[in-house]
Amino acid sequence: MTTEYIKLTNQEKRDFHDLTDEDREVMLRLLRLGHTRGAVAKAMQIRPTKLTMWLKKGRSERPENCYRKFYNAVVQAEGDAQLELERVVIEAASS
């Protein structure tokens, strides 16, 4: 699979609010392809520990705010990737 469509900015992202909507969508696209959270963070020039911190904050935030929405989107993207991988494995096993 190619990731040529991904445009990265040269500046290192330092805060969640520095991410653009496009940055978030690129991250979700990569997760849907099956990349790990750590790999996505590195590709986006974010420390993996910082991404983990954002997701931890989102998991516990009530009511729903920007961190919670991002967390929900990440979990959904990872679920989509897992379903696709399982589909490929089942298809290959059936052949």
N, CA, C and O atoms as a GROMACS GRO file, in nm:
protein
  380
    1MET      N    1   0.084  -0.119   0.000
    1MET     CA    2   0.000   0.000   0.000
    1MET      C    3   0.088   0.124   0.000
    1MET      O    4   0.194   0.128   0.061
    2THR      N    5   0.042   0.223  -0.068
    2THR     CA    6   0.120   0.346  -0.077
    2THR      C    7   0.056   0.454   0.009
    2THR      O    8  -0.066   0.458   0.026
    3THR      N    9   0.138   0.540   0.061
    3THR     CA   10   0.088   0.652   0.142
    3THR      C   11   0.132   0.784   0.080
    3THR      O   12   0.158   0.882   0.151
    4GLU      N   13   0.141   0.786  -0.052
    4GLU     CA   14   0.187   0.906  -0.122
    4GLU      C   15   0.094   1.024  -0.102
    4GLU      O   16   0.137   1.139  -0.114
    5TYR      N   17  -0.033   0.998  -0.073
    5TYR     CA   18  -0.131   1.105  -0.059
    5TYR      C   19  -0.115   1.184   0.070
    5TYR      O   20  -0.180   1.287   0.089
    6ILE      N   21  -0.029   1.137   0.158
    6ILE     CA   22  -0.014   1.201   0.289
    6ILE      C   23   0.083   1.318   0.279
    6ILE      O   24   0.198   1.302   0.236
    7LYS      N   25   0.037   1.436   0.319
    7LYS     CA   26   0.123   1.553   0.325
    7LYS      C   27   0.154   1.581   0.471
    7LYS      O   28   0.063   1.597   0.553
    8LEU      N   29   0.280   1.586   0.504
    8LEU     CA   30   0.319   1.618   0.641
    8LEU      C   31   0.374   1.760   0.645
    8LEU      O   32   0.439   1.806   0.551
    9THR      N   33   0.347   1.826   0.752
    9THR     CA   34   0.405   1.959   0.770
    9THR      C   35   0.544   1.941   0.829
    9THR      O   36   0.573   1.839   0.891
   10ASN      N   37   0.629   2.040   0.809
   10ASN     CA   38   0.766   2.032   0.861
   10ASN      C   39   0.773   2.062   1.010
   10ASN      O   40   0.867   2.019   1.077
   11GLN      N   41   0.675   2.135   1.061
   11GLN     CA   42   0.682   2.172   1.203
   11GLN      C   43   0.637   2.054   1.289
   11GLN      O   44   0.543   1.982   1.254
   12GLU      N   45   0.703   2.034   1.398
   12GLU     CA   46   0.664   1.929   1.491
   12GLU      C   47   0.540   1.975   1.566
   12GLU      O   48   0.535   2.087   1.616
   13LYS      N   49   0.440   1.887   1.571
   13LYS     CA   50   0.318   1.921   1.644
   13LYS      C   51   0.348   1.915   1.793
   13LYS      O   52   0.398   1.814   1.842
   14ARG      N   53   0.318   2.021   1.865
   14ARG     CA   54   0.350   2.026   2.007
   14ARG      C   55   0.227   2.012   2.096
   14ARG      O   56   0.239   1.974   2.213
   15ASP      N   57   0.110   2.042   2.043
   15ASP     CA   58  -0.010   2.038   2.125
   15ASP      C   59  -0.124   1.984   2.041
   15ASP      O   60  -0.125   1.999   1.919
   16PHE      N   61  -0.220   1.922   2.106
   16PHE     CA   62  -0.336   1.868   2.036
   16PHE      C   63  -0.403   1.973   1.950
   16PHE      O   64  -0.447   1.945   1.838
   17HIS      N   65  -0.411   2.094   2.000
   17HIS     CA   66  -0.480   2.201   1.929
   17HIS      C   67  -0.399   2.256   1.812
   17HIS      O   68  -0.450   2.337   1.735
   18ASP      N   69  -0.273   2.213   1.797
   18ASP     CA   70  -0.194   2.250   1.680
   18ASP      C   71  -0.230   2.164   1.559
   18ASP      O   72  -0.199   2.201   1.446
   19LEU      N   73  -0.295   2.051   1.583
   19LEU     CA   74  -0.334   1.963   1.473
   19LEU      C   75  -0.448   2.026   1.395
   19LEU      O   76  -0.544   2.078   1.453
   20THR      N   77  -0.438   2.020   1.264
   20THR     CA   78  -0.548   2.067   1.180
   20THR      C   79  -0.646   1.952   1.160
   20THR      O   80  -0.617   1.837   1.192
   21ASP      N   81  -0.763   1.984   1.107
   21ASP     CA   82  -0.859   1.879   1.074
   21ASP      C   83  -0.798   1.781   0.974
   21ASP      O   84  -0.821   1.660   0.981
   22GLU      N   85  -0.719   1.834   0.882
   22GLU     CA   86  -0.652   1.748   0.783
   22GLU      C   87  -0.552   1.655   0.851
   22GLU      O   88  -0.543   1.538   0.815
   23ASP      N   89  -0.477   1.706   0.949
   23ASP     CA   90  -0.383   1.621   1.024
   23ASP      C   91  -0.457   1.507   1.092
   23ASP      O   92  -0.413   1.392   1.086
   24ARG      N   93  -0.569   1.538   1.155
   24ARG     CA   94  -0.646   1.435   1.225
   24ARG      C   95  -0.699   1.331   1.126
   24ARG      O   96  -0.698   1.211   1.154
   25GLU      N   97  -0.745   1.378   1.010
   25GLU     CA   98  -0.797   1.285   0.909
   25GLU      C   99  -0.686   1.195   0.855
   25GLU      O  100  -0.709   1.076   0.830
   26VAL      N  101  -0.567   1.248   0.837
   26VAL     CA  102  -0.454   1.166   0.793
   26VAL      C  103  -0.424   1.059   0.897
   26VAL      O  104  -0.401   0.943   0.863
   27MET      N  105  -0.425   1.098   1.022
   27MET     CA  106  -0.400   1.001   1.130
   27MET      C  107  -0.504   0.890   1.128
   27MET      O  108  -0.470   0.772   1.142
   28LEU      N  109  -0.630   0.926   1.112
   28LEU     CA  110  -0.737   0.826   1.110
   28LEU      C  111  -0.725   0.736   0.988
   28LEU      O  112  -0.750   0.616   0.996
   29ARG      N  113  -0.688   0.793   0.874
   29ARG     CA  114  -0.669   0.714   0.752
   29ARG      C  115  -0.559   0.610   0.772
   29ARG      O  116  -0.574   0.494   0.732
   30LEU      N  117  -0.450   0.651   0.834
   30LEU     CA  118  -0.340   0.558   0.860
   30LEU      C  119  -0.383   0.447   0.956
   30LEU      O  120  -0.347   0.331   0.937
   31LEU      N  121  -0.459   0.483   1.058
   31LEU     CA  122  -0.508   0.382   1.151
   31LEU      C  123  -0.602   0.284   1.082
   31LEU      O  124  -0.598   0.164   1.108
   32ARG      N  125  -0.687   0.335   0.992
   32ARG     CA  126  -0.778   0.247   0.917
   32ARG      C  127  -0.702   0.150   0.828
   32ARG      O  128  -0.750   0.041   0.798
   33LEU      N  129  -0.584   0.190   0.784
   33LEU     CA  130  -0.500   0.101   0.702
   33LEU      C  131  -0.431  -0.005   0.787
   33LEU      O  132  -0.374  -0.100   0.734
   34GLY      N  133  -0.436   0.011   0.920
   34GLY     CA  134  -0.380  -0.089   1.009
   34GLY      C  135  -0.249  -0.050   1.074
   34GLY      O  136  -0.188  -0.132   1.143
   35HIS      N  137  -0.204   0.072   1.054
   35HIS     CA  138  -0.081   0.117   1.119
   35HIS      C  139  -0.105   0.134   1.270
   35HIS      O  140  -0.216   0.163   1.313
   36THR      N  141   0.001   0.115   1.347
   36THR     CA  142  -0.010   0.128   1.493
   36THR      C  143  -0.017   0.275   1.533
   36THR      O  144   0.019   0.365   1.457
   37ARG      N  145  -0.064   0.297   1.654
   37ARG     CA  146  -0.068   0.433   1.708
   37ARG      C  147   0.072   0.494   1.711
   37ARG      O  148   0.090   0.611   1.677
   38GLY      N  149   0.170   0.416   1.751
   38GLY     CA  150   0.308   0.466   1.758
   38GLY      C  151   0.361   0.506   1.622
   38GLY      O  152   0.425   0.610   1.609
   39ALA      N  153   0.335   0.424   1.520
   39ALA     CA  154   0.381   0.456   1.385
   39ALA      C  155   0.312   0.581   1.332
   39ALA      O  156   0.375   0.665   1.266
   40VAL      N  157   0.183   0.593   1.360
   40VAL     CA  158   0.108   0.711   1.315
   40VAL      C  159   0.162   0.837   1.382
   40VAL      O  160   0.181   0.940   1.317
   41ALA      N  161   0.188   0.829   1.511
   41ALA     CA  162   0.242   0.945   1.583
   41ALA      C  163   0.375   0.988   1.522
   41ALA      O  164   0.397   1.106   1.497
   42LYS      N  165   0.463   0.892   1.499
   42LYS     CA  166   0.594   0.924   1.442
   42LYS      C  167   0.580   0.984   1.303
   42LYS      O  168   0.650   1.080   1.269
   43ALA      N  169   0.490   0.929   1.222
   43ALA     CA  170   0.469   0.981   1.087
   43ALA      C  171   0.419   1.125   1.090
   43ALA      O  172   0.448   1.204   1.001
   44MET      N  173   0.344   1.158   1.195
   44MET     CA  174   0.288   1.292   1.208
   44MET      C  175   0.377   1.386   1.290
   44MET      O  176   0.338   1.498   1.321
   45GLN      N  177   0.497   1.338   1.324
   45GLN     CA  178   0.594   1.416   1.400
   45GLN      C  179   0.542   1.453   1.539
   45GLN      O  180   0.558   1.566   1.586
   46ILE      N  181   0.478   1.355   1.601
   46ILE     CA  182   0.426   1.370   1.737
   46ILE      C  183   0.491   1.260   1.820
   46ILE      O  184   0.504   1.147   1.774
   47ARG      N  185   0.530   1.293   1.940
   47ARG     CA  186   0.584   1.188   2.028
   47ARG      C  187   0.474   1.088   2.060
   47ARG      O  188   0.364   1.129   2.096
   48PRO      N  189   0.501   0.958   2.048
   48PRO     CA  190   0.398   0.858   2.079
   48PRO      C  191   0.340   0.874   2.219
   48PRO      O  192   0.221   0.849   2.239
   49THR      N  193   0.420   0.914   2.314
   49THR     CA  194   0.369   0.932   2.450
   49THR      C  195   0.268   1.047   2.455
   49THR      O  196   0.174   1.044   2.535
   50LYS      N  197   0.287   1.146   2.371
   50LYS     CA  198   0.192   1.258   2.367
   50LYS      C  199   0.058   1.212   2.310
   50LYS      O  200  -0.048   1.248   2.361
   51LEU      N  201   0.062   1.131   2.204
   51LEU     CA  202  -0.061   1.078   2.147
   51LEU      C  203  -0.133   0.992   2.252
   51LEU      O  204  -0.255   1.002   2.267
   52THR      N  205  -0.059   0.910   2.322
   52THR     CA  206  -0.117   0.826   2.427
   52THR      C  207  -0.184   0.912   2.534
   52THR      O  208  -0.292   0.880   2.582
   53MET      N  209  -0.119   1.022   2.570
   53MET     CA  210  -0.175   1.113   2.670
   53MET      C  211  -0.307   1.173   2.621
   53MET      O  212  -0.404   1.182   2.697
   54TRP      N  213  -0.311   1.216   2.494
   54TRP     CA  214  -0.434   1.273   2.438
   54TRP      C  215  -0.547   1.170   2.440
   54TRP      O  216  -0.660   1.203   2.474
   55LEU      N  217  -0.515   1.046   2.404
   55LEU     CA  218  -0.617   0.942   2.400
   55LEU      C  219  -0.665   0.905   2.540
   55LEU      O  220  -0.784   0.879   2.561
   56LYS      N  221  -0.573   0.903   2.634
   56LYS     CA  222  -0.610   0.875   2.774
   56LYS      C  223  -0.704   0.985   2.824
   56LYS      O  224  -0.804   0.957   2.891
   57LYS      N  225  -0.672   1.108   2.792
   57LYS     CA  226  -0.756   1.221   2.833
   57LYS      C  227  -0.894   1.209   2.767
   57LYS      O  228  -0.996   1.233   2.832
   58GLY      N  229  -0.897   1.172   2.640
   58GLY     CA  230  -1.023   1.158   2.568
   58GLY      C  231  -1.109   1.046   2.621
   58GLY      O  232  -1.232   1.056   2.624
   59ARG      N  233  -1.045   0.937   2.664
   59ARG     CA  234  -1.119   0.823   2.717
   59ARG      C  235  -1.194   0.859   2.845
   59ARG      O  236  -1.301   0.806   2.873
   60SER      N  237  -1.136   0.950   2.922
   60SER     CA  238  -1.196   0.983   3.052
   60SER      C  239  -1.278   1.112   3.052
   60SER      O  240  -1.344   1.142   3.151
   61GLU      N  241  -1.276   1.187   2.943
   61GLU     CA  242  -1.346   1.317   2.940
   61GLU      C  243  -1.498   1.300   2.931
   61GLU      O  244  -1.548   1.222   2.849
   62ARG      N  245  -1.568   1.372   3.013
   62ARG     CA  246  -1.714   1.381   3.010
   62ARG      C  247  -1.749   1.526   3.038
   62ARG      O  248  -1.688   1.582   3.128
   63PRO      N  249  -1.838   1.591   2.972
   63PRO     CA  250  -1.907   1.543   2.853
   63PRO      C  251  -1.812   1.541   2.734
   63PRO      O  252  -1.694   1.573   2.746
   64GLU      N  253  -1.866   1.503   2.620
   64GLU     CA  254  -1.783   1.488   2.501
   64GLU      C  255  -1.721   1.622   2.461
   64GLU      O  256  -1.791   1.722   2.444
   65ASN      N  257  -1.589   1.622   2.447
   65ASN     CA  258  -1.516   1.741   2.401
   65ASN      C  259  -1.426   1.698   2.286
   65ASN      O  260  -1.440   1.587   2.235
   66CYS      N  261  -1.334   1.784   2.245
   66CYS     CA  262  -1.249   1.753   2.130
   66CYS      C  263  -1.162   1.630   2.155
   66CYS      O  264  -1.140   1.552   2.062
   67TYR      N  265  -1.113   1.610   2.276
   67TYR     CA  266  -1.032   1.491   2.306
   67TYR      C  267  -1.116   1.365   2.298
   67TYR      O  268  -1.072   1.263   2.245
   68ARG      N  269  -1.238   1.371   2.352
   68ARG     CA  270  -1.327   1.255   2.351
   68ARG      C  271  -1.367   1.219   2.208
   68ARG      O  272  -1.370   1.102   2.172
   69LYS      N  273  -1.397   1.320   2.126
   69LYS     CA  274  -1.433   1.295   1.987
   69LYS      C  275  -1.316   1.230   1.913
   69LYS      O  276  -1.337   1.138   1.834
   70PHE      N  277  -1.196   1.278   1.937
   70PHE     CA  278  -1.077   1.221   1.874
   70PHE      C  279  -1.057   1.076   1.920
   70PHE      O  280  -1.030   0.988   1.839
   71TYR      N  281  -1.070   1.053   2.050
   71TYR     CA  282  -1.056   0.917   2.103
   71TYR      C  283  -1.157   0.823   2.036
   71TYR      O  284  -1.121   0.714   1.993
   72ASN      N  285  -1.283   0.865   2.028
   72ASN     CA  286  -1.385   0.782   1.965
   72ASN      C  287  -1.352   0.754   1.819
   72ASN      O  288  -1.372   0.642   1.772
   73ALA      N  289  -1.303   0.854   1.748
   73ALA     CA  290  -1.267   0.836   1.607
   73ALA      C  291  -1.149   0.739   1.592
   73ALA      O  292  -1.147   0.659   1.499
   74VAL      N  293  -1.052   0.747   1.682
   74VAL     CA  294  -0.936   0.657   1.678
   74VAL      C  295  -0.981   0.514   1.703
   74VAL      O  296  -0.940   0.422   1.631
   75VAL      N  297  -1.064   0.493   1.803
   75VAL     CA  298  -1.113   0.358   1.834
   75VAL      C  299  -1.192   0.302   1.716
   75VAL      O  300  -1.177   0.185   1.682
   76GLN      N  301  -1.274   0.385   1.652
   76GLN     CA  302  -1.351   0.341   1.536
   76GLN      C  303  -1.258   0.305   1.420
   76GLN      O  304  -1.278   0.204   1.353
   77ALA      N  305  -1.157   0.388   1.395
   77ALA     CA  306  -1.062   0.361   1.286
   77ALA      C  307  -0.986   0.231   1.310
   77ALA      O  308  -0.965   0.153   1.217
   78GLU      N  309  -0.946   0.208   1.434
   78GLU     CA  310  -0.876   0.083   1.467
   78GLU      C  311  -0.968  -0.038   1.452
   78GLU      O  312  -0.925  -0.144   1.407
   79GLY      N  313  -1.094  -0.021   1.488
   79GLY     CA  314  -1.193  -0.128   1.468
   79GLY      C  315  -1.213  -0.160   1.322
   79GLY      O  316  -1.222  -0.276   1.283
   80ASP      N  317  -1.220  -0.055   1.239
   80ASP     CA  318  -1.234  -0.074   1.094
   80ASP      C  319  -1.114  -0.151   1.038
   80ASP      O  320  -1.130  -0.240   0.954
   81ALA      N  321  -0.994  -0.116   1.085
   81ALA     CA  322  -0.873  -0.185   1.040
   81ALA      C  323  -0.875  -0.332   1.080
   81ALA      O  324  -0.837  -0.419   1.002
   82GLN      N  325  -0.918  -0.358   1.202
   82GLN     CA  326  -0.923  -0.497   1.250
   82GLN      C  327  -1.023  -0.578   1.168
   82GLN      O  328  -0.994  -0.692   1.132
   83LEU      N  329  -1.140  -0.523   1.140
   83LEU     CA  330  -1.239  -0.593   1.059
   83LEU      C  331  -1.185  -0.623   0.919
   83LEU      O  332  -1.208  -0.732   0.866
   84GLU      N  333  -1.115  -0.528   0.860
   84GLU     CA  334  -1.058  -0.549   0.726
   84GLU      C  335  -0.953  -0.658   0.729
   84GLU      O  336  -0.949  -0.743   0.640
   85LEU      N  337  -0.867  -0.657   0.830
   85LEU     CA  338  -0.764  -0.760   0.842
   85LEU      C  339  -0.830  -0.898   0.859
   85LEU      O  340  -0.788  -0.994   0.795
   86GLU      N  341  -0.929  -0.906   0.944
   86GLU     CA  342  -0.998  -1.033   0.965
   86GLU      C  343  -1.067  -1.080   0.837
   86GLU      O  344  -1.068  -1.199   0.807
   87ARG      N  345  -1.124  -0.987   0.760
   87ARG     CA  346  -1.187  -1.022   0.632
   87ARG      C  347  -1.085  -1.083   0.537
   87ARG      O  348  -1.113  -1.184   0.472
   88VAL      N  349  -0.967  -1.022   0.530
   88VAL     CA  350  -0.860  -1.073   0.442
   88VAL      C  351  -0.817  -1.213   0.486
   88VAL      O  352  -0.798  -1.302   0.403
   89VAL      N  353  -0.801  -1.233   0.616
   89VAL     CA  354  -0.758  -1.362   0.667
   89VAL      C  355  -0.863  -1.469   0.639
   89VAL      O  356  -0.831  -1.580   0.596
   90ILE      N  357  -0.989  -1.436   0.664
   90ILE     CA  358  -1.098  -1.532   0.640
   90ILE      C  359  -1.106  -1.566   0.492
   90ILE      O  360  -1.124  -1.682   0.456
   91GLU      N  361  -1.094  -1.464   0.408
   91GLU     CA  362  -1.098  -1.486   0.263
   91GLU      C  363  -0.982  -1.576   0.219
   91GLU      O  364  -1.001  -1.668   0.139
   92ALA      N  365  -0.863  -1.551   0.273
   92ALA     CA  366  -0.746  -1.631   0.236
   92ALA      C  367  -0.762  -1.776   0.285
   92ALA      O  368  -0.721  -1.870   0.217
   93ALA      N  369  -0.821  -1.792   0.402
   93ALA     CA  370  -0.841  -1.927   0.456
   93ALA      C  371  -0.944  -2.004   0.376
   93ALA      O  372  -0.939  -2.126   0.370
   94SER      N  373  -1.037  -1.935   0.316
   94SER     CA  374  -1.144  -1.998   0.238
   94SER      C  375  -1.096  -2.041   0.099
   94SER      O  376  -1.160  -2.123   0.034
   95SER      N  377  -0.987  -1.985   0.055
   95SER     CA  378  -0.938  -2.012  -0.081
   95SER      C  379  -0.866  -2.144  -0.092
   95SER      O  380  -0.820  -2.180  -0.201
   0.00000   0.00000   0.00000
